[in-house]
Amino acid sequence: MDIAIAGGHGKIARHLNRKLALDGHVVRGIVRDAGHVDDLHDDGVTPVVLDLEEASVAQVAEAITGADAVVFAAGAGPGSGAPRKETVDYGAAVALRAAAERVGVQRYVMVSAMGVDDPPQDDEVFSVYLRAKQRADADLMASDLAWTIVRPGGLTDEPGTGHVEVARSVPRGRIPREDVASLLHAVLADPETVGVCVEAVSGSTPIPEAVASLRP
């Protein structure tokens, strides 16, 4: 497959980069910072320097033309304020969806977050983030794309275990970023996960079995 990953230098994305490249897929890592180009080369993927926060839909479309799938793994980051939650976590996700529709990329995998089903309505930055992710998910689900949405729990940098708990709703928990990447990797390879929205935390089920359980 030819897969374009928005937020290609993020911690989840870099795990995913390496897994996909090892399988022989062609991977484009979309990054806004040209200083990340060498890291992406090291991962075995092709860097595409493009600021999704500022880019037009036409520019995003150009970056993903010819891809078989896109993954939205971008984010404004923990140090950013509320305005960037809107422009990145919502706006960039919507721009990628519109670009995918424009150039006929049907498969779209979204990295979302637990808590977006019923986000707080206050002005705390994390609440704004959850509402932005909720709107981005809703936008994607309303599209005709072949979407899958993965909503991980609290992210850690611990080594992946290869075991998770996934369902439409799971108890709150944490999950290594490496296991999230492994889950995305498995989802991309399984067309029967189209139309599925799940939460994911660490658990006792091997990831291949967990993904198989998502099939209708």
PyMOL commands that place a pseudoatom at each C-alpha (Angstrom):
pseudoatom trace, name=CA, resn=MET, resi=1, chain=A, elem=C, hetatm=0, pos=[0.000, 0.000, 0.000]
pseudoatom trace, name=CA, resn=ASP, resi=2, chain=A, elem=C, hetatm=0, pos=[0.890, 3.664, -0.341]
pseudoatom trace, name=CA, resn=ILE, resi=3, chain=A, elem=C, hetatm=0, pos=[-0.001, 5.313, 2.971]
pseudoatom trace, name=CA, resn=ALA, resi=4, chain=A, elem=C, hetatm=0, pos=[0.199, 9.002, 3.900]
pseudoatom trace, name=CA, resn=ILE, resi=5, chain=A, elem=C, hetatm=0, pos=[0.499, 9.774, 7.611]
pseudoatom trace, name=CA, resn=ALA, resi=6, chain=A, elem=C, hetatm=0, pos=[-0.418, 13.249, 8.832]
pseudoatom trace, name=CA, resn=GLY, resi=7, chain=A, elem=C, hetatm=0, pos=[1.722, 14.104, 11.827]
pseudoatom trace, name=CA, resn=GLY, resi=8, chain=A, elem=C, hetatm=0, pos=[4.418, 11.782, 10.561]
pseudoatom trace, name=CA, resn=HIS, resi=9, chain=A, elem=C, hetatm=0, pos=[6.965, 12.733, 13.231]
pseudoatom trace, name=CA, resn=GLY, resi=10, chain=A, elem=C, hetatm=0, pos=[4.671, 12.153, 16.209]
pseudoatom trace, name=CA, resn=LYS, resi=11, chain=A, elem=C, hetatm=0, pos=[5.520, 9.386, 18.661]
pseudoatom trace, name=CA, resn=ILE, resi=12, chain=A, elem=C, hetatm=0, pos=[2.704, 7.084, 17.534]
pseudoatom trace, name=CA, resn=ALA, resi=13, chain=A, elem=C, hetatm=0, pos=[3.404, 7.862, 13.886]
pseudoatom trace, name=CA, resn=ARG, resi=14, chain=A, elem=C, hetatm=0, pos=[7.090, 7.022, 14.114]
pseudoatom trace, name=CA, resn=HIS, resi=15, chain=A, elem=C, hetatm=0, pos=[6.309, 3.585, 15.524]
pseudoatom trace, name=CA, resn=LEU, resi=16, chain=A, elem=C, hetatm=0, pos=[3.794, 3.135, 12.715]
pseudoatom trace, name=CA, resn=ASN, resi=17, chain=A, elem=C, hetatm=0, pos=[6.267, 4.432, 10.107]
pseudoatom trace, name=CA, resn=ARG, resi=18, chain=A, elem=C, hetatm=0, pos=[8.751, 1.735, 10.970]
pseudoatom trace, name=CA, resn=LYS, resi=19, chain=A, elem=C, hetatm=0, pos=[6.181, -1.075, 11.112]
pseudoatom trace, name=CA, resn=LEU, resi=20, chain=A, elem=C, hetatm=0, pos=[4.739, -0.185, 7.711]
pseudoatom trace, name=CA, resn=ALA, resi=21, chain=A, elem=C, hetatm=0, pos=[8.130, 0.345, 6.087]
pseudoatom trace, name=CA, resn=LEU, resi=22, chain=A, elem=C, hetatm=0, pos=[9.314, -3.016, 7.422]
pseudoatom trace, name=CA, resn=ASP, resi=23, chain=A, elem=C, hetatm=0, pos=[6.335, -4.626, 5.676]
pseudoatom trace, name=CA, resn=GLY, resi=24, chain=A, elem=C, hetatm=0, pos=[7.371, -3.020, 2.396]
pseudoatom trace, name=CA, resn=HIS, resi=25, chain=A, elem=C, hetatm=0, pos=[4.639, -0.410, 2.195]
pseudoatom trace, name=CA, resn=VAL, resi=26, chain=A, elem=C, hetatm=0, pos=[5.340, 3.003, 0.678]
pseudoatom trace, name=CA, resn=VAL, resi=27, chain=A, elem=C, hetatm=0, pos=[4.837, 5.565, 3.424]
pseudoatom trace, name=CA, resn=ARG, resi=28, chain=A, elem=C, hetatm=0, pos=[4.692, 9.361, 3.192]
pseudoatom trace, name=CA, resn=GLY, resi=29, chain=A, elem=C, hetatm=0, pos=[5.191, 11.179, 6.469]
pseudoatom trace, name=CA, resn=ILE, resi=30, chain=A, elem=C, hetatm=0, pos=[3.593, 14.632, 6.399]
pseudoatom trace, name=CA, resn=VAL, resi=31, chain=A, elem=C, hetatm=0, pos=[5.455, 17.017, 8.717]
pseudoatom trace, name=CA, resn=ARG, resi=32, chain=A, elem=C, hetatm=0, pos=[5.536, 20.772, 9.081]
pseudoatom trace, name=CA, resn=ASP, resi=33, chain=A, elem=C, hetatm=0, pos=[9.125, 20.998, 10.361]
pseudoatom trace, name=CA, resn=ALA, resi=34, chain=A, elem=C, hetatm=0, pos=[11.839, 20.424, 7.760]
pseudoatom trace, name=CA, resn=GLY, resi=35, chain=A, elem=C, hetatm=0, pos=[14.135, 19.559, 10.660]
pseudoatom trace, name=CA, resn=HIS, resi=36, chain=A, elem=C, hetatm=0, pos=[12.299, 16.237, 10.985]
pseudoatom trace, name=CA, resn=VAL, resi=37, chain=A, elem=C, hetatm=0, pos=[13.121, 15.067, 7.472]
pseudoatom trace, name=CA, resn=ASP, resi=38, chain=A, elem=C, hetatm=0, pos=[16.209, 13.063, 8.450]
pseudoatom trace, name=CA, resn=ASP, resi=39, chain=A, elem=C, hetatm=0, pos=[14.302, 11.218, 11.193]
pseudoatom trace, name=CA, resn=LEU, resi=40, chain=A, elem=C, hetatm=0, pos=[11.671, 10.153, 8.679]
pseudoatom trace, name=CA, resn=HIS, resi=41, chain=A, elem=C, hetatm=0, pos=[14.342, 8.953, 6.273]
pseudoatom trace, name=CA, resn=ASP, resi=42, chain=A, elem=C, hetatm=0, pos=[15.730, 6.908, 9.163]
pseudoatom trace, name=CA, resn=ASP, resi=43, chain=A, elem=C, hetatm=0, pos=[12.261, 5.375, 9.621]
pseudoatom trace, name=CA, resn=GLY, resi=44, chain=A, elem=C, hetatm=0, pos=[12.270, 4.307, 5.982]
pseudoatom trace, name=CA, resn=VAL, resi=45, chain=A, elem=C, hetatm=0, pos=[9.554, 6.693, 4.836]
pseudoatom trace, name=CA, resn=THR, resi=46, chain=A, elem=C, hetatm=0, pos=[9.350, 9.612, 2.434]
pseudoatom trace, name=CA, resn=PRO, resi=47, chain=A, elem=C, hetatm=0, pos=[9.011, 13.014, 4.137]
pseudoatom trace, name=CA, resn=VAL, resi=48, chain=A, elem=C, hetatm=0, pos=[6.482, 15.527, 2.832]
pseudoatom trace, name=CA, resn=VAL, resi=49, chain=A, elem=C, hetatm=0, pos=[6.969, 18.982, 4.355]
pseudoatom trace, name=CA, resn=LEU, resi=50, chain=A, elem=C, hetatm=0, pos=[3.566, 20.637, 4.661]
pseudoatom trace, name=CA, resn=ASP, resi=51, chain=A, elem=C, hetatm=0, pos=[1.982, 22.630, 7.484]
pseudoatom trace, name=CA, resn=LEU, resi=52, chain=A, elem=C, hetatm=0, pos=[-1.505, 21.132, 7.709]
pseudoatom trace, name=CA, resn=GLU, resi=53, chain=A, elem=C, hetatm=0, pos=[-2.594, 23.987, 9.955]
pseudoatom trace, name=CA, resn=GLU, resi=54, chain=A, elem=C, hetatm=0, pos=[-1.975, 26.516, 7.187]
pseudoatom trace, name=CA, resn=ALA, resi=55, chain=A, elem=C, hetatm=0, pos=[-2.300, 24.441, 4.005]
pseudoatom trace, name=CA, resn=SER, resi=56, chain=A, elem=C, hetatm=0, pos=[-5.246, 24.648, 1.649]
pseudoatom trace, name=CA, resn=VAL, resi=57, chain=A, elem=C, hetatm=0, pos=[-7.260, 21.552, 0.810]
pseudoatom trace, name=CA, resn=ALA, resi=58, chain=A, elem=C, hetatm=0, pos=[-5.679, 21.662, -2.650]
pseudoatom trace, name=CA, resn=GLN, resi=59, chain=A, elem=C, hetatm=0, pos=[-2.190, 21.544, -1.137]
pseudoatom trace, name=CA, resn=VAL, resi=60, chain=A, elem=C, hetatm=0, pos=[-3.111, 18.646, 1.127]
pseudoatom trace, name=CA, resn=ALA, resi=61, chain=A, elem=C, hetatm=0, pos=[-4.683, 16.880, -1.851]
pseudoatom trace, name=CA, resn=GLU, resi=62, chain=A, elem=C, hetatm=0, pos=[-1.452, 17.242, -3.801]
pseudoatom trace, name=CA, resn=ALA, resi=63, chain=A, elem=C, hetatm=0, pos=[0.489, 15.693, -0.911]
pseudoatom trace, name=CA, resn=ILE, resi=64, chain=A, elem=C, hetatm=0, pos=[-1.717, 12.588, -0.768]
pseudoatom trace, name=CA, resn=THR, resi=65, chain=A, elem=C, hetatm=0, pos=[-2.500, 12.072, -4.467]
pseudoatom trace, name=CA, resn=GLY, resi=66, chain=A, elem=C, hetatm=0, pos=[-2.004, 8.428, -5.374]
pseudoatom trace, name=CA, resn=ALA, resi=67, chain=A, elem=C, hetatm=0, pos=[-2.155, 7.144, -1.802]
pseudoatom trace, name=CA, resn=ASP, resi=68, chain=A, elem=C, hetatm=0, pos=[-4.253, 4.118, -0.919]
pseudoatom trace, name=CA, resn=ALA, resi=69, chain=A, elem=C, hetatm=0, pos=[-4.892, 5.291, 2.635]
pseudoatom trace, name=CA, resn=VAL, resi=70, chain=A, elem=C, hetatm=0, pos=[-4.347, 8.216, 4.977]
pseudoatom trace, name=CA, resn=VAL, resi=71, chain=A, elem=C, hetatm=0, pos=[-3.799, 8.197, 8.725]
pseudoatom trace, name=CA, resn=PHE, resi=72, chain=A, elem=C, hetatm=0, pos=[-4.475, 11.266, 10.852]
pseudoatom trace, name=CA, resn=ALA, resi=73, chain=A, elem=C, hetatm=0, pos=[-1.979, 11.118, 13.707]
pseudoatom trace, name=CA, resn=ALA, resi=74, chain=A, elem=C, hetatm=0, pos=[-1.340, 14.846, 13.974]
pseudoatom trace, name=CA, resn=GLY, resi=75, chain=A, elem=C, hetatm=0, pos=[-2.053, 16.978, 17.011]
pseudoatom trace, name=CA, resn=ALA, resi=76, chain=A, elem=C, hetatm=0, pos=[-1.416, 20.418, 18.380]
pseudoatom trace, name=CA, resn=GLY, resi=77, chain=A, elem=C, hetatm=0, pos=[0.485, 18.867, 21.289]
pseudoatom trace, name=CA, resn=PRO, resi=78, chain=A, elem=C, hetatm=0, pos=[0.221, 19.163, 25.074]
pseudoatom trace, name=CA, resn=GLY, resi=79, chain=A, elem=C, hetatm=0, pos=[1.844, 22.587, 25.272]
pseudoatom trace, name=CA, resn=SER, resi=80, chain=A, elem=C, hetatm=0, pos=[-0.538, 24.277, 22.846]
pseudoatom trace, name=CA, resn=GLY, resi=81, chain=A, elem=C, hetatm=0, pos=[-3.485, 26.505, 23.692]
pseudoatom trace, name=CA, resn=ALA, resi=82, chain=A, elem=C, hetatm=0, pos=[-7.149, 26.182, 22.875]
pseudoatom trace, name=CA, resn=PRO, resi=83, chain=A, elem=C, hetatm=0, pos=[-6.999, 27.957, 19.480]
pseudoatom trace, name=CA, resn=ARG, resi=84, chain=A, elem=C, hetatm=0, pos=[-4.598, 25.356, 18.075]
pseudoatom trace, name=CA, resn=LYS, resi=85, chain=A, elem=C, hetatm=0, pos=[-6.835, 22.524, 19.231]
pseudoatom trace, name=CA, resn=GLU, resi=86, chain=A, elem=C, hetatm=0, pos=[-9.367, 23.947, 16.804]
pseudoatom trace, name=CA, resn=THR, resi=87, chain=A, elem=C, hetatm=0, pos=[-6.973, 24.556, 13.926]
pseudoatom trace, name=CA, resn=VAL, resi=88, chain=A, elem=C, hetatm=0, pos=[-5.019, 21.276, 14.188]
pseudoatom trace, name=CA, resn=ASP, resi=89, chain=A, elem=C, hetatm=0, pos=[-7.032, 18.627, 16.014]
pseudoatom trace, name=CA, resn=TYR, resi=90, chain=A, elem=C, hetatm=0, pos=[-10.215, 19.643, 14.207]
pseudoatom trace, name=CA, resn=GLY, resi=91, chain=A, elem=C, hetatm=0, pos=[-9.249, 21.796, 11.228]
pseudoatom trace, name=CA, resn=ALA, resi=92, chain=A, elem=C, hetatm=0, pos=[-6.357, 19.722, 9.919]
pseudoatom trace, name=CA, resn=ALA, resi=93, chain=A, elem=C, hetatm=0, pos=[-8.335, 16.489, 10.291]
pseudoatom trace, name=CA, resn=VAL, resi=94, chain=A, elem=C, hetatm=0, pos=[-11.187, 17.970, 8.258]
pseudoatom trace, name=CA, resn=ALA, resi=95, chain=A, elem=C, hetatm=0, pos=[-8.780, 19.288, 5.621]
pseudoatom trace, name=CA, resn=LEU, resi=96, chain=A, elem=C, hetatm=0, pos=[-7.321, 15.792, 5.258]
pseudoatom trace, name=CA, resn=ARG, resi=97, chain=A, elem=C, hetatm=0, pos=[-10.816, 14.336, 4.886]
pseudoatom trace, name=CA, resn=ALA, resi=98, chain=A, elem=C, hetatm=0, pos=[-11.721, 16.915, 2.219]
pseudoatom trace, name=CA, resn=ALA, resi=99, chain=A, elem=C, hetatm=0, pos=[-8.439, 16.314, 0.408]
pseudoatom trace, name=CA, resn=ALA, resi=100, chain=A, elem=C, hetatm=0, pos=[-8.961, 12.554, 0.463]
pseudoatom trace, name=CA, resn=GLU, resi=101, chain=A, elem=C, hetatm=0, pos=[-12.389, 12.997, -1.083]
pseudoatom trace, name=CA, resn=ARG, resi=102, chain=A, elem=C, hetatm=0, pos=[-10.981, 15.332, -3.719]
pseudoatom trace, name=CA, resn=VAL, resi=103, chain=A, elem=C, hetatm=0, pos=[-8.359, 12.890, -4.994]
pseudoatom trace, name=CA, resn=GLY, resi=104, chain=A, elem=C, hetatm=0, pos=[-10.212, 9.639, -4.388]
pseudoatom trace, name=CA, resn=VAL, resi=105, chain=A, elem=C, hetatm=0, pos=[-8.343, 8.267, -1.381]
pseudoatom trace, name=CA, resn=GLN, resi=106, chain=A, elem=C, hetatm=0, pos=[-11.060, 6.157, 0.223]
pseudoatom trace, name=CA, resn=ARG, resi=107, chain=A, elem=C, hetatm=0, pos=[-9.354, 4.753, 3.339]
pseudoatom trace, name=CA, resn=TYR, resi=108, chain=A, elem=C, hetatm=0, pos=[-8.994, 7.098, 6.334]
pseudoatom trace, name=CA, resn=VAL, resi=109, chain=A, elem=C, hetatm=0, pos=[-7.821, 5.968, 9.770]
pseudoatom trace, name=CA, resn=MET, resi=110, chain=A, elem=C, hetatm=0, pos=[-8.212, 8.509, 12.578]
pseudoatom trace, name=CA, resn=VAL, resi=111, chain=A, elem=C, hetatm=0, pos=[-6.295, 8.596, 15.841]
pseudoatom trace, name=CA, resn=SER, resi=112, chain=A, elem=C, hetatm=0, pos=[-8.787, 10.136, 18.245]
pseudoatom trace, name=CA, resn=ALA, resi=113, chain=A, elem=C, hetatm=0, pos=[-9.025, 10.020, 22.048]
pseudoatom trace, name=CA, resn=MET, resi=114, chain=A, elem=C, hetatm=0, pos=[-11.070, 8.513, 24.844]
pseudoatom trace, name=CA, resn=GLY, resi=115, chain=A, elem=C, hetatm=0, pos=[-13.564, 10.943, 26.326]
pseudoatom trace, name=CA, resn=VAL, resi=116, chain=A, elem=C, hetatm=0, pos=[-14.882, 12.498, 23.131]
pseudoatom trace, name=CA, resn=ASP, resi=117, chain=A, elem=C, hetatm=0, pos=[-18.317, 10.889, 23.400]
pseudoatom trace, name=CA, resn=ASP, resi=118, chain=A, elem=C, hetatm=0, pos=[-19.212, 13.210, 26.279]
pseudoatom trace, name=CA, resn=PRO, resi=119, chain=A, elem=C, hetatm=0, pos=[-16.559, 15.928, 26.557]
pseudoatom trace, name=CA, resn=PRO, resi=120, chain=A, elem=C, hetatm=0, pos=[-16.678, 18.572, 29.302]
pseudoatom trace, name=CA, resn=GLN, resi=121, chain=A, elem=C, hetatm=0, pos=[-18.186, 21.882, 28.239]
pseudoatom trace, name=CA, resn=ASP, resi=122, chain=A, elem=C, hetatm=0, pos=[-15.856, 24.161, 30.213]
pseudoatom trace, name=CA, resn=ASP, resi=123, chain=A, elem=C, hetatm=0, pos=[-13.026, 26.303, 28.832]
pseudoatom trace, name=CA, resn=GLU, resi=124, chain=A, elem=C, hetatm=0, pos=[-10.142, 24.149, 30.034]
pseudoatom trace, name=CA, resn=VAL, resi=125, chain=A, elem=C, hetatm=0, pos=[-7.708, 23.437, 27.209]
pseudoatom trace, name=CA, resn=PHE, resi=126, chain=A, elem=C, hetatm=0, pos=[-8.152, 19.673, 27.488]
pseudoatom trace, name=CA, resn=SER, resi=127, chain=A, elem=C, hetatm=0, pos=[-11.924, 20.088, 27.284]
pseudoatom trace, name=CA, resn=VAL, resi=128, chain=A, elem=C, hetatm=0, pos=[-11.525, 22.179, 24.133]
pseudoatom trace, name=CA, resn=TYR, resi=129, chain=A, elem=C, hetatm=0, pos=[-9.265, 19.452, 22.760]
pseudoatom trace, name=CA, resn=LEU, resi=130, chain=A, elem=C, hetatm=0, pos=[-11.833, 16.726, 23.392]
pseudoatom trace, name=CA, resn=ARG, resi=131, chain=A, elem=C, hetatm=0, pos=[-14.588, 18.769, 21.757]
pseudoatom trace, name=CA, resn=ALA, resi=132, chain=A, elem=C, hetatm=0, pos=[-12.337, 19.405, 18.736]
pseudoatom trace, name=CA, resn=LYS, resi=133, chain=A, elem=C, hetatm=0, pos=[-11.667, 15.681, 18.432]
pseudoatom trace, name=CA, resn=GLN, resi=134, chain=A, elem=C, hetatm=0, pos=[-15.385, 14.960, 18.793]
pseudoatom trace, name=CA, resn=ARG, resi=135, chain=A, elem=C, hetatm=0, pos=[-16.190, 17.273, 15.903]
pseudoatom trace, name=CA, resn=ALA, resi=136, chain=A, elem=C, hetatm=0, pos=[-13.384, 15.826, 13.773]
pseudoatom trace, name=CA, resn=ASP, resi=137, chain=A, elem=C, hetatm=0, pos=[-14.660, 12.301, 14.388]
pseudoatom trace, name=CA, resn=ALA, resi=138, chain=A, elem=C, hetatm=0, pos=[-18.234, 13.348, 13.570]
pseudoatom trace, name=CA, resn=ASP, resi=139, chain=A, elem=C, hetatm=0, pos=[-17.079, 14.995, 10.341]
pseudoatom trace, name=CA, resn=LEU, resi=140, chain=A, elem=C, hetatm=0, pos=[-15.296, 11.826, 9.264]
pseudoatom trace, name=CA, resn=MET, resi=141, chain=A, elem=C, hetatm=0, pos=[-18.169, 9.527, 10.220]
pseudoatom trace, name=CA, resn=ALA, resi=142, chain=A, elem=C, hetatm=0, pos=[-20.569, 11.663, 8.175]
pseudoatom trace, name=CA, resn=SER, resi=143, chain=A, elem=C, hetatm=0, pos=[-18.405, 11.226, 5.073]
pseudoatom trace, name=CA, resn=ASP, resi=144, chain=A, elem=C, hetatm=0, pos=[-18.542, 8.460, 2.473]
pseudoatom trace, name=CA, resn=LEU, resi=145, chain=A, elem=C, hetatm=0, pos=[-14.929, 7.468, 3.137]
pseudoatom trace, name=CA, resn=ALA, resi=146, chain=A, elem=C, hetatm=0, pos=[-13.907, 4.014, 4.373]
pseudoatom trace, name=CA, resn=TRP, resi=147, chain=A, elem=C, hetatm=0, pos=[-13.071, 5.223, 7.875]
pseudoatom trace, name=CA, resn=THR, resi=148, chain=A, elem=C, hetatm=0, pos=[-11.889, 3.641, 11.099]
pseudoatom trace, name=CA, resn=ILE, resi=149, chain=A, elem=C, hetatm=0, pos=[-11.513, 5.622, 14.326]
pseudoatom trace, name=CA, resn=VAL, resi=150, chain=A, elem=C, hetatm=0, pos=[-9.228, 4.491, 17.162]
pseudoatom trace, name=CA, resn=ARG, resi=151, chain=A, elem=C, hetatm=0, pos=[-9.610, 6.282, 20.505]
pseudoatom trace, name=CA, resn=PRO, resi=152, chain=A, elem=C, hetatm=0, pos=[-6.701, 5.345, 22.788]
pseudoatom trace, name=CA, resn=GLY, resi=153, chain=A, elem=C, hetatm=0, pos=[-6.635, 5.938, 26.514]
pseudoatom trace, name=CA, resn=GLY, resi=154, chain=A, elem=C, hetatm=0, pos=[-3.817, 7.697, 28.333]
pseudoatom trace, name=CA, resn=LEU, resi=155, chain=A, elem=C, hetatm=0, pos=[-0.666, 7.401, 26.248]
pseudoatom trace, name=CA, resn=THR, resi=156, chain=A, elem=C, hetatm=0, pos=[2.650, 6.206, 27.651]
pseudoatom trace, name=CA, resn=ASP, resi=157, chain=A, elem=C, hetatm=0, pos=[6.124, 5.710, 26.215]
pseudoatom trace, name=CA, resn=GLU, resi=158, chain=A, elem=C, hetatm=0, pos=[6.550, 2.274, 27.766]
pseudoatom trace, name=CA, resn=PRO, resi=159, chain=A, elem=C, hetatm=0, pos=[7.421, -0.598, 25.404]
pseudoatom trace, name=CA, resn=GLY, resi=160, chain=A, elem=C, hetatm=0, pos=[4.416, -2.139, 23.730]
pseudoatom trace, name=CA, resn=THR, resi=161, chain=A, elem=C, hetatm=0, pos=[3.059, -5.396, 25.117]
pseudoatom trace, name=CA, resn=GLY, resi=162, chain=A, elem=C, hetatm=0, pos=[1.183, -6.477, 21.990]
pseudoatom trace, name=CA, resn=HIS, resi=163, chain=A, elem=C, hetatm=0, pos=[-1.966, -6.924, 24.082]
pseudoatom trace, name=CA, resn=VAL, resi=164, chain=A, elem=C, hetatm=0, pos=[-4.926, -4.546, 24.297]
pseudoatom trace, name=CA, resn=GLU, resi=165, chain=A, elem=C, hetatm=0, pos=[-8.567, -4.210, 25.235]
pseudoatom trace, name=CA, resn=VAL, resi=166, chain=A, elem=C, hetatm=0, pos=[-10.721, -2.716, 22.479]
pseudoatom trace, name=CA, resn=ALA, resi=167, chain=A, elem=C, hetatm=0, pos=[-14.443, -2.098, 22.204]
pseudoatom trace, name=CA, resn=ARG, resi=168, chain=A, elem=C, hetatm=0, pos=[-16.808, 0.727, 21.430]
pseudoatom trace, name=CA, resn=SER, resi=169, chain=A, elem=C, hetatm=0, pos=[-16.452, 1.672, 25.097]
pseudoatom trace, name=CA, resn=VAL, resi=170, chain=A, elem=C, hetatm=0, pos=[-13.874, 0.385, 27.581]
pseudoatom trace, name=CA, resn=PRO, resi=171, chain=A, elem=C, hetatm=0, pos=[-12.965, 1.365, 31.161]
pseudoatom trace, name=CA, resn=ARG, resi=172, chain=A, elem=C, hetatm=0, pos=[-10.485, 4.199, 31.364]
pseudoatom trace, name=CA, resn=GLY, resi=173, chain=A, elem=C, hetatm=0, pos=[-6.881, 3.131, 31.237]
pseudoatom trace, name=CA, resn=ARG, resi=174, chain=A, elem=C, hetatm=0, pos=[-3.509, 3.693, 29.675]
pseudoatom trace, name=CA, resn=ILE, resi=175, chain=A, elem=C, hetatm=0, pos=[-1.778, 2.270, 26.636]
pseudoatom trace, name=CA, resn=PRO, resi=176, chain=A, elem=C, hetatm=0, pos=[1.767, 2.467, 25.221]
pseudoatom trace, name=CA, resn=ARG, resi=177, chain=A, elem=C, hetatm=0, pos=[2.059, 4.467, 22.027]
pseudoatom trace, name=CA, resn=GLU, resi=178, chain=A, elem=C, hetatm=0, pos=[3.779, 1.489, 20.431]
pseudoatom trace, name=CA, resn=ASP, resi=179, chain=A, elem=C, hetatm=0, pos=[0.661, -0.623, 20.988]
pseudoatom trace, name=CA, resn=VAL, resi=180, chain=A, elem=C, hetatm=0, pos=[-1.509, 2.102, 19.466]
pseudoatom trace, name=CA, resn=ALA, resi=181, chain=A, elem=C, hetatm=0, pos=[0.744, 2.011, 16.399]
pseudoatom trace, name=CA, resn=SER, resi=182, chain=A, elem=C, hetatm=0, pos=[0.456, -1.782, 16.254]
pseudoatom trace, name=CA, resn=LEU, resi=183, chain=A, elem=C, hetatm=0, pos=[-3.323, -1.454, 16.433]
pseudoatom trace, name=CA, resn=LEU, resi=184, chain=A, elem=C, hetatm=0, pos=[-3.327, 1.072, 13.576]
pseudoatom trace, name=CA, resn=HIS, resi=185, chain=A, elem=C, hetatm=0, pos=[-1.018, -1.198, 11.602]
pseudoatom trace, name=CA, resn=ALA, resi=186, chain=A, elem=C, hetatm=0, pos=[-3.447, -4.099, 12.000]
pseudoatom trace, name=CA, resn=VAL, resi=187, chain=A, elem=C, hetatm=0, pos=[-6.490, -1.967, 11.214]
pseudoatom trace, name=CA, resn=LEU, resi=188, chain=A, elem=C, hetatm=0, pos=[-4.943, -0.718, 7.977]
pseudoatom trace, name=CA, resn=ALA, resi=189, chain=A, elem=C, hetatm=0, pos=[-4.443, -4.315, 6.864]
pseudoatom trace, name=CA, resn=ASP, resi=190, chain=A, elem=C, hetatm=0, pos=[-8.031, -5.337, 7.629]
pseudoatom trace, name=CA, resn=PRO, resi=191, chain=A, elem=C, hetatm=0, pos=[-10.736, -3.858, 5.369]
pseudoatom trace, name=CA, resn=GLU, resi=192, chain=A, elem=C, hetatm=0, pos=[-13.412, -5.363, 7.606]
pseudoatom trace, name=CA, resn=THR, resi=193, chain=A, elem=C, hetatm=0, pos=[-12.664, -2.719, 10.234]
pseudoatom trace, name=CA, resn=VAL, resi=194, chain=A, elem=C, hetatm=0, pos=[-14.161, -0.014, 8.003]
pseudoatom trace, name=CA, resn=GLY, resi=195, chain=A, elem=C, hetatm=0, pos=[-16.922, 1.866, 9.788]
pseudoatom trace, name=CA, resn=VAL, resi=196, chain=A, elem=C, hetatm=0, pos=[-15.629, 0.902, 13.244]
pseudoatom trace, name=CA, resn=CYS, resi=197, chain=A, elem=C, hetatm=0, pos=[-15.025, 3.364, 16.095]
pseudoatom trace, name=CA, resn=VAL, resi=198, chain=A, elem=C, hetatm=0, pos=[-13.320, 1.880, 19.160]
pseudoatom trace, name=CA, resn=GLU, resi=199, chain=A, elem=C, hetatm=0, pos=[-11.616, 2.827, 22.386]
pseudoatom trace, name=CA, resn=ALA, resi=200, chain=A, elem=C, hetatm=0, pos=[-8.353, 1.084, 23.245]
pseudoatom trace, name=CA, resn=VAL, resi=201, chain=A, elem=C, hetatm=0, pos=[-6.355, 0.546, 26.427]
pseudoatom trace, name=CA, resn=SER, resi=202, chain=A, elem=C, hetatm=0, pos=[-3.831, -2.019, 27.569]
pseudoatom trace, name=CA, resn=GLY, resi=203, chain=A, elem=C, hetatm=0, pos=[-5.353, -5.431, 28.133]
pseudoatom trace, name=CA, resn=SER, resi=204, chain=A, elem=C, hetatm=0, pos=[-4.881, -9.163, 27.769]
pseudoatom trace, name=CA, resn=THR, resi=205, chain=A, elem=C, hetatm=0, pos=[-5.982, -9.765, 24.166]
pseudoatom trace, name=CA, resn=PRO, resi=206, chain=A, elem=C, hetatm=0, pos=[-3.304, -10.083, 21.461]
pseudoatom trace, name=CA, resn=ILE, resi=207, chain=A, elem=C, hetatm=0, pos=[-3.713, -7.272, 18.955]
pseudoatom trace, name=CA, resn=PRO, resi=208, chain=A, elem=C, hetatm=0, pos=[-4.518, -9.538, 15.952]
pseudoatom trace, name=CA, resn=GLU, resi=209, chain=A, elem=C, hetatm=0, pos=[-7.320, -11.167, 17.956]
pseudoatom trace, name=CA, resn=ALA, resi=210, chain=A, elem=C, hetatm=0, pos=[-8.553, -7.779, 19.187]
pseudoatom trace, name=CA, resn=VAL, resi=211, chain=A, elem=C, hetatm=0, pos=[-8.776, -6.461, 15.649]
pseudoatom trace, name=CA, resn=ALA, resi=212, chain=A, elem=C, hetatm=0, pos=[-10.511, -9.619, 14.427]
pseudoatom trace, name=CA, resn=SER, resi=213, chain=A, elem=C, hetatm=0, pos=[-13.127, -9.092, 17.148]
pseudoatom trace, name=CA, resn=LEU, resi=214, chain=A, elem=C, hetatm=0, pos=[-14.056, -5.741, 15.591]
pseudoatom trace, name=CA, resn=ARG, resi=215, chain=A, elem=C, hetatm=0, pos=[-15.303, -7.326, 12.387]
pseudoatom trace, name=CA, resn=PRO, resi=216, chain=A, elem=C, hetatm=0, pos=[-19.096, -7.337, 11.929]
for i in range(1, 216): cmd.bond("trace and resi %d" % i, "trace and resi %d" % (i + 1))
show_as sticks, trace
zoom trace
